[in-house]
Amino acid sequence: MRVSVSLLAGFMLLAPVAAVASPVGLGTPATRDSSPVIEAAVKCGPHAHYVKGHRNKSGHYVKGRCVKNHR
């Protein structure tokens, strides 16, 4: 009886850990653009806007920055 109660208690303690440890998107491959970096909102000066970090045509990563507006 003690063994079954201790096994049941052990399974109950491990159940939340197993649910949290499983990845959310099973079967969906991670893309190159997904990164753990979060870009904060940036206040650019007048006549400028912020461009997020991205990959250019040759595949190199370009950091986010403020750029002038086109007229």
Residue, then its C-alpha position, 0 to 999 in steps of 0.5 A: m500500500r505504501v509503495s502504491v501511494s508513493l508511486l502515485a505521489g511521484f507521478m503527480l509531482l512529475a506530471p506538471v514538469a512533463a507538461v511544461a517541458s514539451p515543446v509547443g509546436l511539435g512538428t513545426p521546424a524552427t525558421r531562421d528568422s525566429s530568435p530569442v532577441i526581442e527588439a524594443a520600441v525605438k523613438c527615432g528623430p523627426h523625418a525618420h522611422y525604425v526598421k527591425g532587424h532582418r536578413n538582406k538578399s544575400g542572407h546576412y543579418v542586418k541590425g535594426r536601426c533608424v532610417k530617413n523617410h523618403r520624400 
